C-alpha cells in the first residue's frame, strides 16, 4: 500500500508555500496562480515574512504562525534556507514536502548527494516525505492540487482525463502532457520528482496507479534505483488491466553519462532494464513520440484477439505501403474469405482490388457510397483482427463527413482496433471528430497499431506468468553483487550445477594419472581431459584442454602435462577432469549474474567461441518458467535454425528451456550464494536428444561476504 503521505501529496487538504512570491512568473508565485485558477478547494497558506498578502491570499511570516499544520508544503527558497524549511516542516508534522530548490545532487554528485542523504535521514525519522529536490512539482488536475511552477499549464490548457504522466525530469513530465492536450486527450496527473532523494518516481507512481480514473500511465525514467516499487506499479496495473508505457533514457554510454549528471542518479545497464520491463509487462519506447503516438488506441478499450490486418484505401500506393509497414511490424495481412471477396466484387468497379489490401481506387470520387457500402461486408469477415484506413487524398468532391461517419460505425460494429491515415489536416479533423485515431501516414498508423497490440500481448504474458510469482529485489542481491566473489574450480562448478538438476556431461575429477586411466575405462573413449584450477577461468589459452583421447597413454600424458603447466604458472592445481565427449547440433550459452539493482539475471543465447563477437542473447529475470524461456528463444536471430531448416529436425528446445529455468531457480536459491555463472558451451541435440553442459564457471560469495549478508 502506498505511504499515506503520498496520498496526501496527491490530494492535500492544505498547502503551504514557503517562499511565496507576488510575481506569478517566479517559482514561489506560479503555484498560487494555478491553485486559484484550476479549482483547488483546500486551504492555501503563502509564507513570506516581507508581506501580509500574496496574489490575493493572506500571507504568514513563518510556518509556525499558521493556524494549522498543513498536510503538504512547497519549499521554494534557496540554499541553507531550503534545508532549514524542510527541517521545520518535519518538526511540525507536515506529511510531505515538495522541494523545488536546486543545488543538491544534480549539481554535486558527492557533496550534494550527501546533503540529500542527511536531510532525508532527519525528516524521515519524524514521518515527513520529500519530493525532490530539484523538482518542478506535482499537478493533479482531478483535484486542482497544482503544486508546480511549469509554464506548460499556461501554454496548454489543462483538462482532467484518463492519462497520468510521471517523470524524474521536469520537462518530461510536461512535454507528454502538452502532446496529449494537442490531441484533445485529458491528463489527470503530471508529476516531476526531480532528484528522487526520498520519494522516487516509481514509489509515487504506485500511488497514482491506484487512482481509478487513470487508464494509461506514462513514465519517464533516467534510472531505476528501486525496482521493487516499479514492480509494485506493474502488479497493480496488471490487476487493473492498465497499460504502463516507459521511456527509459540512457540507452548509450553518452546517454547514461548525461542521465547521471542530470539527476545525480546512477544509470542502469540497458539490456537488464529491457528484461525487467518486459518481465513486468511494461512497454518500453525509444523516444517521446513513442509515449503518446498510440495513446488513443489504449484509451478505446479494444481487446484484439490477434494481429491479422486488413488495409483499405482509395490509393493503390497506400495499399502497398500499408502492406509493407504491416510486414515490417510482424502483422500478417488477413486472407479474406471467398464470399467476402465475391461480395466486394459486386460493389466495387471491375478495376478495383478485392484482395487484402483493398484498393477502392479513384472511383471513390464519383461514388462516395463505395466506402460505406464495402465496410459492412468486411465487418462480417472473421479473418481480420485490426484495420487501417488510408485516405491520402480527399476534400472537395468527396463526402469526407460520410467517410468518417461510416468508419466510426464500422469500428463500433466490429469492436476491433482501427486506425486512419490521412495527411490532409481538414480530412484528419473530420475523422478525429468521430473519435477515431488518425495519423499522418500509413506507416505511423500501422506502427501505433503494432505497439498497442504487442503491448497487450506482453501484458497478457506478464499477467499469466507473474500471477503467483511477483518480482522483489532483495537487499542481499545488492550486497553480494558489490562483493568480491570467489571462483569455484570447474569440477565444483559442474557438481553444483548437477546438484540443482542441470544436465551436466558425465565426468570425473582425477587427482592422479591412475585415476585418469580409471575414468577413461569407466566413461569410455573418446574423452576430453581438462586441467582443473580455481585460479584459472579460461583453460584453452594455456593448453589445458585436450580432446578425443582414447588410450591410457594419452590420458596419462595429458595429466602430467597439465599438472606441469598449472604448477609452473603458480596457480592451484586441483586435479584433472576426464569427461565424456558429447556431440550436439548447436553450441548454446547459459549465463547468470546478480545485478546490484535488479537481482538475479539469467542469459541464454547462441554460444561457442564467437559469443562475444556475434552476440545473440536474451535476458530473463527470475522467477520464470520453461515456457517463458521457449518464448525468449523464439526471439533469437538463430530461432529459425533452432527450429530446423532445409529438412533438418528441430533441436531439443524443451530440454534447453528446462535447463535455463533450472538456472533461474538456482540463482534464486539463497543457500547457493551464487554471484555469477557461465555455462558455455551447452550442447543441444535434436528434439528428444537433450542437452549437455560441458563447461562451467561459477563465482560464489566469499565466506566473509556470506557472514555479512546474513
SULBELGI-V922438 format. One record per residue. N is the residue number from 1. RES is the residue in one small letter. PHI is phi as a letter, one per 30 degrees, with the letter a starting at -180 (999 if undefined). PSI is psi as a letter, one per 40 degrees, with the letter a starting at -180 (none if undefined). Layout:
n->{N;N}
res->{RES;RES}
phi->{PHI;PHI}
psi->{PSI;PSI}
//
This chain:
n->{1;2;3;4;5;6;7;8;9;10;11;12;13;14;15;16;17;18;19;20;21;22;23;24;25;26;27;28;29;30;31;32;33;34;35;36;37;38;39;40;41;42;43;44;45;46;47;48;49;50;51;52;53;54;55;56;57;58;59;60;61;62;63;64;65;66;67;68;69;70;71;72;73;74;75;76;77;78;79;80;81;82;83;84;85;86;87;88;89;90;91;92;93;94;95;96;97;98;99;100;101;102;103;104;105;106;107;108;109;110;111;112;113;114;115;116;117;118;119;120;121;122;123;124;125;126;127;128;129;130;131;132;133;134;135;136;137;138;139;140;141;142;143;144;145;146;147;148;149;150;151;152;153;154;155;156;157;158;159;160;161;162;163;164;165;166;167;168;169;170;171;172;173;174;175;176;177;178;179;180;181;182;183;184;185;186;187;188;189;190;191;192;193;194;195;196;197;198;199;200;201;202;203;204;205;206;207;208;209;210;211;212;213;214;215;216;217;218;219;220;221;222;223;224;225;226;227;228;229;230;231;232;233;234;235;236;237;238;239;240;241;242;243;244;245;246;247;248;249;250;251;252;253;254;255;256;257;258;259;260;261;262;263;264;265;266;267;268;269;270;271;272;273;274;275;276;277;278;279;280;281;282;283;284;285;286;287;288;289;290;291;292;293;294;295;296;297;298;299;300;301;302;303;304;305;306;307;308;309;310;311;312;313;314;315;316;317;318;319;320;321;322;323;324;325;326;327;328;329;330;331;332;333;334;335;336;337;338;339;340;341;342;343;344;345;346;347;348;349;350;351;352;353;354;355;356;357;358;359;360;361;362;363;364;365;366;367;368;369;370;371;372;373;374;375;376;377;378;379;380;381;382;383;384;385;386;387;388;389;390;391;392;393;394;395;396;397;398;399;400;401;402;403;404;405;406;407;408;409;410;411;412;413;414;415;416;417;418;419;420;421;422;423;424;425;426;427;428;429;430;431;432;433;434;435;436;437;438;439;440;441;442;443;444;445;446;447;448;449;450;451;452;453;454;455;456;457;458;459;460;461;462;463;464;465;466;467;468;469;470;471;472;473;474;475;476;477;478;479;480;481;482;483;484;485;486;487;488;489;490;491;492;493;494;495;496;497;498;499;500;501;502;503;504;505;506;507;508;509;510;511;512;513;514;515;516;517;518;519;520;521;522;523;524;525;526;527;528;529;530;531;532;533;534;535;536;537;538;539;540;541;542;543;544;545;546;547;548;549;550;551;552;553;554;555;556;557;558;559;560;561;562;563;564;565;566;567;568;569;570;571;572;573;574;575;576;577;578;579;580;581;582;583;584;585;586;587;588;589;590;591;592;593;594;595;596;597;598;599;600;601;602;603;604;605;606;607;608;609;610;611;612;613;614;615;616;617;618;619;620;621;622;623;624;625;626;627;628;629;630;631;632;633;634;635;636;637;638;639;640;641;642;643;644;645;646;647;648;649;650;651;652;653;654;655;656;657;658;659;660;661;662;663;664;665;666;667;668;669;670;671;672;673;674;675;676;677;678;679;680;681;682;683;684;685;686;687;688;689;690;691;692;693;694;695;696;697;698;699;700;701;702;703;704;705;706;707;708;709;710}
res->{x;x;x;x;x;x;x;x;x;x;x;x;x;x;x;x;x;x;x;x;x;x;x;x;x;x;x;x;x;x;x;x;x;x;x;x;x;x;x;x;x;x;x;x;x;x;x;x;x;x;x;x;x;x;x;x;x;x;x;x;x;x;x;x;x;x;x;x;x;x;x;x;x;x;x;x;x;x;x;x;x;x;x;x;x;x;x;x;x;x;x;x;x;x;x;x;x;x;x;x;x;x;x;x;x;x;x;x;x;x;x;x;x;x;x;x;x;x;x;x;x;x;x;x;x;x;x;x;x;x;x;x;x;x;x;x;x;x;x;x;x;x;x;x;x;x;x;x;x;x;x;x;x;x;x;x;x;x;x;x;x;x;x;x;x;x;x;x;x;x;x;x;x;x;x;x;x;x;x;x;x;x;x;x;x;x;x;x;x;x;x;x;x;x;x;x;x;x;x;x;x;x;x;x;x;x;x;x;x;x;x;x;x;x;x;x;x;x;x;x;x;x;x;x;x;x;x;x;x;x;x;x;x;x;x;x;x;x;x;x;x;x;x;x;x;x;x;x;x;x;x;x;x;x;x;x;x;x;x;x;x;x;x;x;x;x;x;x;x;x;x;x;x;x;x;x;x;x;x;x;x;x;x;x;x;x;x;x;x;x;x;x;x;x;x;x;x;x;x;x;x;x;x;x;x;x;x;x;x;x;x;x;x;x;x;x;x;x;x;x;x;x;x;x;x;x;x;x;x;x;x;x;x;x;x;x;x;x;x;x;x;x;x;x;x;x;x;x;x;x;x;x;x;x;x;x;x;x;x;x;x;x;x;x;x;x;x;x;x;x;x;x;x;x;x;x;x;x;x;x;x;x;x;x;x;x;x;x;x;x;x;x;x;x;x;x;x;x;x;x;x;x;x;x;x;x;x;x;x;x;x;x;x;x;x;x;x;x;x;x;x;x;x;x;x;x;x;x;x;x;x;x;x;x;x;x;x;x;x;x;x;x;x;x;x;x;x;x;x;x;x;x;x;x;x;x;x;x;x;x;x;x;x;x;x;x;x;x;x;x;x;x;x;x;x;x;x;x;x;x;x;x;x;x;x;x;x;x;x;x;x;x;x;x;x;x;x;x;x;x;x;x;x;x;x;x;x;x;x;x;x;x;x;x;x;x;x;x;x;x;x;x;x;x;x;x;x;x;x;x;x;x;x;x;x;x;x;x;x;x;x;x;x;x;x;x;x;x;x;x;x;x;x;x;x;x;x;x;x;x;x;x;x;x;x;x;x;x;x;x;x;x;x;x;x;x;x;x;x;x;x;x;x;x;x;x;x;x;x;x;x;x;x;x;x;x;x;x;x;x;x;x;x;x;x;x;x;x;x;x;x;x;x;x;x;x;x;x;x;x;x;x;x;x;x;x;x;x;x;x;x;x;x;x;x;x;x;x;x;x;x;x;x;x;x;x;x;x;x;x;x;x;x;x;x;x;x;x;x;x;x;x;x;x;x;x;x;x;x;x;x;x;x;x;x;x;x;x;x;x;x;x;x;x;x;x;x;x;x;x;x;x;x;x;x;x;x;x;x;x;x;x;x;x;x;x;x;x;x;x}
phi->{999;d;e;d;d;d;d;d;d;d;b;d;d;a;b;c;c;d;j;d;b;d;c;d;c;c;e;d;c;e;e;d;d;d;d;d;d;c;i;d;c;d;c;b;b;d;b;a;d;c;b;c;b;b;h;i;c;e;c;c;d;a;d;d;d;d;d;a;d;d;d;b;b;c;c;b;b;c;h;d;d;d;d;d;d;d;d;d;e;d;d;c;i;d;d;b;b;c;c;d;d;c;j;c;d;d;c;b;d;c;d;d;d;d;d;d;d;d;d;d;e;d;d;d;d;c;i;c;c;b;c;k;d;h;c;d;j;c;b;c;d;d;c;i;d;c;c;b;c;d;d;e;d;d;d;b;e;d;a;d;a;c;c;b;b;b;a;d;c;d;d;d;d;c;d;d;e;d;d;d;d;d;d;i;c;d;b;d;c;b;b;b;c;i;d;h;d;b;d;c;d;d;d;d;d;d;d;d;d;d;d;d;d;d;c;a;c;c;b;c;b;c;a;b;d;b;d;d;d;d;d;d;e;d;d;d;d;d;d;c;h;c;d;b;c;b;c;c;d;i;d;c;d;d;d;d;d;d;d;d;d;d;c;i;c;d;d;c;d;d;d;d;e;e;d;d;d;d;e;c;i;c;d;c;c;c;a;d;e;d;d;c;e;c;e;d;d;e;d;d;i;d;b;d;c;a;b;d;c;c;c;b;a;c;b;d;d;d;e;d;d;d;d;d;d;d;d;d;d;i;c;d;d;d;c;d;d;e;d;d;d;d;d;d;d;d;c;d;d;d;d;d;c;c;d;c;d;c;c;d;i;d;e;d;d;d;b;d;d;e;d;d;d;d;d;d;d;d;d;d;d;d;d;d;c;a;b;b;c;c;b;d;b;a;k;e;j;c;d;d;e;d;e;d;d;d;d;d;d;d;d;d;d;d;i;c;e;b;b;b;c;b;d;d;e;d;d;e;d;d;d;d;d;d;i;c;d;b;b;d;b;d;d;d;d;d;d;d;d;d;e;d;d;d;d;d;d;d;d;d;d;d;d;d;d;c;e;c;b;d;d;b;d;c;e;d;d;d;d;d;d;c;d;c;d;c;d;d;d;d;d;d;d;d;d;d;d;d;d;c;i;d;d;c;d;d;a;b;c;c;c;a;d;d;d;d;d;d;d;d;d;d;d;i;d;d;b;c;b;b;d;b;a;d;c;b;c;c;d;d;d;c;i;c;b;b;c;i;d;b;c;e;d;d;d;d;d;d;e;d;d;d;d;d;d;d;d;d;d;i;c;d;c;c;j;b;c;c;b;d;d;c;c;a;d;a;c;c;b;b;b;a;a;c;d;d;c;c;i;d;b;c;c;b;l;d;c;i;d;c;d;d;d;b;d;b;b;b;c;b;c;d;d;b;c;d;d;d;d;e;d;d;d;d;c;d;d;d;e;e;d;d;d;j;b;h;i;d;d;d;d;d;d;d;d;d;d;d;d;d;d;d;d;e;d;d;d;d;d;d;d;d;h;d;c;a;a;b;c;a;c;c;d;c;c;d;e;j;c;i;b;b;d;c;a;b;b;b;c;b;d;d;e;d;d;d;d;d;c;d}
psi->{h;i;h;d;d;d;d;d;d;d;g;i;d;i;h;i;h;h;f;i;i;e;h;e;e;i;d;e;d;d;d;d;d;d;d;d;d;f;f;h;e;a;h;h;g;i;h;h;e;e;i;e;i;h;f;e;h;h;i;i;d;i;d;e;e;i;e;i;h;i;d;i;h;h;h;f;i;i;b;d;d;d;d;d;d;d;d;d;d;d;d;e;f;h;d;i;h;h;h;e;i;a;f;b;d;d;e;g;e;c;d;d;d;d;d;d;d;d;d;d;d;d;d;d;d;e;e;h;i;h;h;a;a;f;h;e;a;i;h;h;e;d;e;e;g;g;f;i;e;h;d;d;e;d;d;h;h;i;h;i;a;e;i;h;h;i;i;d;h;d;d;e;d;d;d;d;d;d;d;d;d;d;e;e;h;i;h;d;h;g;h;h;e;b;e;f;d;c;h;i;d;d;d;d;d;d;d;d;e;e;h;e;e;h;e;h;h;h;h;h;h;e;i;g;e;g;d;d;d;d;d;d;d;d;d;d;d;d;d;e;f;h;h;h;h;h;h;h;i;f;d;i;d;d;d;d;d;d;d;d;d;d;e;e;i;h;i;i;h;d;d;d;d;d;d;d;d;d;d;e;e;h;h;h;i;d;i;d;d;d;d;e;d;e;d;d;d;d;e;d;e;i;g;i;e;a;e;h;i;h;h;h;i;e;h;d;d;d;d;d;d;d;d;d;d;d;d;d;e;f;h;i;h;i;h;i;i;d;d;d;d;d;d;d;d;e;d;i;i;d;e;i;h;e;i;h;i;h;h;d;i;e;e;d;d;e;g;e;e;d;d;d;d;d;d;d;d;d;d;e;h;e;d;i;d;i;i;h;h;h;g;d;h;a;b;h;e;i;g;d;d;d;d;d;d;d;d;d;d;d;d;d;d;d;e;i;h;h;i;h;h;h;d;h;d;d;d;d;d;d;d;d;d;e;f;i;h;h;i;d;i;d;d;d;d;d;d;d;d;d;d;d;d;d;d;d;d;d;d;d;d;d;d;d;d;e;d;e;g;i;h;h;h;i;d;d;d;d;d;d;d;e;i;h;i;h;h;i;i;d;d;d;d;d;d;d;d;d;e;f;e;i;g;i;i;h;i;i;h;h;e;i;d;d;d;d;d;d;d;d;d;d;d;h;i;i;i;i;h;h;i;h;h;e;e;h;d;h;d;d;d;e;f;e;h;h;i;f;h;d;i;d;d;d;d;d;d;d;d;d;d;d;d;d;d;d;d;d;e;e;i;h;h;e;a;h;h;h;i;i;h;i;i;i;d;i;h;i;i;h;i;i;i;h;i;e;d;e;a;h;h;h;i;i;a;h;a;a;e;e;d;d;d;g;h;g;i;i;i;i;h;i;i;i;i;d;d;d;d;d;d;d;d;e;e;i;d;e;d;d;d;d;e;h;i;f;e;i;i;i;i;g;d;d;d;d;d;d;d;d;d;d;d;d;d;d;d;e;h;d;d;d;f;h;d;i;h;h;h;h;i;h;h;h;a;i;h;e;e;a;i;h;h;e;i;h;h;h;h;i;i;i;d;d;d;d;d;d;e;none}
//
